[in-house]
């Protein structure tokens, strides 16, 4: 049954997607078509609708619109330049200081906004022209910005981890956030080390010293924005708030920041923020509902079990199995956006990872790390094209300069995958 069901599922999905049918509808139609092998049409339709509605009946889902709204407000709140100044303070004396500032700024802004694209355009839009003026190679400046932007997908708050948690059957969002913070930190730190080595070899300048008075002023301007990270991660680590409660706090705090403290956004902009949030949330919810129908279809027709049998027939060694999964996810990430990839492949790959002893939280971090790499790889990586556009260089130029960064990220991925203690020590330390 699994063979014909897989063929129908893949064929219907591929045809509908090629015809330009919205992704959620393509997934749902493909799921129903696969179930028709074993159920009559009316029963297949009723069961799929029931599963879709049930999947959205979750208190945890409240975190999605709240974190999206806080990110929308932050993206429009004029905080990028404050974070750039603070990042200069952190990385200003390291070789390649402007590039280092770009990386640190992307990590800070990406974690606050939850968007790699927002980080790439907001921070990169400031830092890349500065690097060019200081004599940095344009391709390298683009590569640094592109390679560091996805850290915001790993450092909380991250909508990707919330989606994964729901599809994975309730893996702790708080644990995923903490594991993601470690993985995102490793990603950013590795970028800074490689950038420092390249900058030292090429003799790129180090920024001048900043006076203590200016340092205090920069920190003071950045503290209100940075407090959002402290509130979310600190609150979760201390066990004071859950991820859902943290999302509500994030909305209240970002509104205070934008409308009262910085006063960079007029209150009349709030309805527009709410409309944008509703549009983004609606798209995510529809995809989540569609994924529930897909999960039901795959489970009912035995597709995950069949895929598990095929992979485990190749090898039952955990290292080999995870290598296969990583290669698959890297390829998927090159062609598919992160949200749909999580929804489609989590029900298939998570049982395999669990079979060879991987914790669902650890596997979630591995999966998001893989797919985040996919956002900056050709042929359809949105982060790659946006970053090249920000730097005003050809995509081919950016890809050539990204070569060392790709190799480094594969190495970090190996550490995240095969050294569980790196990712899991923080969640385990706090009993998550």
Secondary structure in CASP SS format (residue, H / E / C, confidence):
PFRMAT SS
TARGET T0000
AUTHOR 0000-0000-0000
METHOD secondary structure of the structure
MODEL  1
X C 1.00
X H 1.00
X H 1.00
X H 1.00
X H 1.00
X H 1.00
X H 1.00
X H 1.00
X H 1.00
X H 1.00
X H 1.00
X H 1.00
X H 1.00
X H 1.00
X H 1.00
X H 1.00
X H 1.00
X H 1.00
X C 1.00
X C 1.00
X C 1.00
X C 1.00
X H 1.00
X H 1.00
X H 1.00
X H 1.00
X H 1.00
X H 1.00
X H 1.00
X H 1.00
X H 1.00
X H 1.00
X H 1.00
X H 1.00
X H 1.00
X C 1.00
X C 1.00
X C 1.00
X C 1.00
X C 1.00
X H 1.00
X H 1.00
X H 1.00
X H 1.00
X H 1.00
X H 1.00
X H 1.00
X H 1.00
X H 1.00
X H 1.00
X H 1.00
X H 1.00
X H 1.00
X H 1.00
X H 1.00
X C 1.00
X C 1.00
X C 1.00
X H 1.00
X H 1.00
X H 1.00
X H 1.00
X H 1.00
X H 1.00
X H 1.00
X H 1.00
X H 1.00
X H 1.00
X H 1.00
X H 1.00
X H 1.00
X H 1.00
X H 1.00
X H 1.00
X H 1.00
X C 1.00
X C 1.00
X C 1.00
X C 1.00
X H 1.00
X H 1.00
X H 1.00
X H 1.00
X H 1.00
X H 1.00
X H 1.00
X H 1.00
X H 1.00
X H 1.00
X H 1.00
X H 1.00
X C 1.00
X C 1.00
X C 1.00
X C 1.00
X C 1.00
X H 1.00
X H 1.00
X H 1.00
X H 1.00
X H 1.00
X H 1.00
X H 1.00
X H 1.00
X H 1.00
X H 1.00
X H 1.00
X H 1.00
X H 1.00
X H 1.00
X H 1.00
X H 1.00
X H 1.00
X C 1.00
X C 1.00
X H 1.00
X H 1.00
X H 1.00
X H 1.00
X H 1.00
X H 1.00
X H 1.00
X H 1.00
X H 1.00
X H 1.00
X H 1.00
X H 1.00
X H 1.00
X H 1.00
X H 1.00
X H 1.00
X H 1.00
X H 1.00
X C 1.00
X C 1.00
X C 1.00
X C 1.00
X H 1.00
X H 1.00
X H 1.00
X H 1.00
X H 1.00
X H 1.00
X H 1.00
X H 1.00
X H 1.00
X H 1.00
X H 1.00
X H 1.00
X C 1.00
X H 1.00
X H 1.00
X H 1.00
X H 1.00
X C 1.00
X C 1.00
X C 1.00
X C 1.00
X H 1.00
X H 1.00
X H 1.00
X H 1.00
X H 1.00
X H 1.00
X H 1.00
X H 1.00
X H 1.00
X C 1.00
X C 1.00
X C 1.00
X C 1.00
X C 1.00
X H 1.00
X H 1.00
X H 1.00
X H 1.00
X H 1.00
X H 1.00
X H 1.00
X H 1.00
X H 1.00
X H 1.00
X H 1.00
X H 1.00
X H 1.00
X H 1.00
X H 1.00
X H 1.00
X H 1.00
X H 1.00
X H 1.00
X H 1.00
X H 1.00
X H 1.00
X H 1.00
X H 1.00
X H 1.00
X H 1.00
X H 1.00
X H 1.00
X H 1.00
X H 1.00
X C 1.00
X C 1.00
X C 1.00
X C 1.00
X C 1.00
X C 1.00
X C 1.00
X C 1.00
X C 1.00
X H 1.00
X H 1.00
X H 1.00
X H 1.00
X H 1.00
X H 1.00
X H 1.00
X H 1.00
X H 1.00
X H 1.00
X H 1.00
X H 1.00
X H 1.00
X H 1.00
X H 1.00
X H 1.00
X H 1.00
X H 1.00
X H 1.00
X H 1.00
X H 1.00
X H 1.00
X H 1.00
X H 1.00
X H 1.00
X H 1.00
X C 1.00
X C 1.00
X C 1.00
X C 1.00
X C 1.00
X H 1.00
X H 1.00
X H 1.00
X H 1.00
X H 1.00
X H 1.00
X H 1.00
X H 1.00
X H 1.00
X H 1.00
X H 1.00
X H 1.00
X H 1.00
X H 1.00
X H 1.00
X H 1.00
X H 1.00
X H 1.00
X H 1.00
X C 1.00
X C 1.00
X C 1.00
X C 1.00
X C 1.00
X H 1.00
X H 1.00
X H 1.00
X H 1.00
X H 1.00
X H 1.00
X H 1.00
X H 1.00
X H 1.00
X H 1.00
X H 1.00
X H 1.00
X H 1.00
X H 1.00
X H 1.00
X H 1.00
X H 1.00
X H 1.00
X H 1.00
X H 1.00
X H 1.00
X H 1.00
X H 1.00
X H 1.00
X H 1.00
X H 1.00
X H 1.00
X H 1.00
X H 1.00
X H 1.00
X H 1.00
X H 1.00
X H 1.00
X H 1.00
X H 1.00
X C 1.00
X H 1.00
X H 1.00
X H 1.00
X H 1.00
X H 1.00
X H 1.00
X H 1.00
X H 1.00
X H 1.00
X H 1.00
X H 1.00
X H 1.00
X C 1.00
X C 1.00
X C 1.00
X H 1.00
X H 1.00
X H 1.00
X H 1.00
X H 1.00
X H 1.00
X H 1.00
X H 1.00
X H 1.00
X H 1.00
X H 1.00
X H 1.00
X H 1.00
X H 1.00
X H 1.00
X H 1.00
X H 1.00
X H 1.00
X C 1.00
X C 1.00
X H 1.00
X H 1.00
X H 1.00
X H 1.00
X H 1.00
X H 1.00
X H 1.00
X H 1.00
X H 1.00
X H 1.00
X H 1.00
X H 1.00
X H 1.00
X H 1.00
X H 1.00
X H 1.00
X H 1.00
X H 1.00
X C 1.00
X C 1.00
X C 1.00
X C 1.00
X H 1.00
X H 1.00
X H 1.00
X H 1.00
X H 1.00
X H 1.00
X H 1.00
X H 1.00
X H 1.00
X H 1.00
X H 1.00
X H 1.00
X H 1.00
X H 1.00
X H 1.00
X C 1.00
X C 1.00
X C 1.00
X C 1.00
X C 1.00
X C 1.00
X C 1.00
X H 1.00
X H 1.00
X H 1.00
X H 1.00
X H 1.00
X H 1.00
X H 1.00
X H 1.00
X H 1.00
X H 1.00
X C 1.00
X C 1.00
X C 1.00
X H 1.00
X H 1.00
X H 1.00
X H 1.00
X H 1.00
X H 1.00
X H 1.00
X H 1.00
X H 1.00
X H 1.00
X H 1.00
X H 1.00
X H 1.00
X H 1.00
X H 1.00
X H 1.00
X H 1.00
X H 1.00
X H 1.00
X H 1.00
X H 1.00
X H 1.00
X H 1.00
X H 1.00
X C 1.00
X H 1.00
X H 1.00
X H 1.00
X H 1.00
X H 1.00
X H 1.00
X H 1.00
X H 1.00
X H 1.00
X H 1.00
X C 1.00
X C 1.00
X C 1.00
END
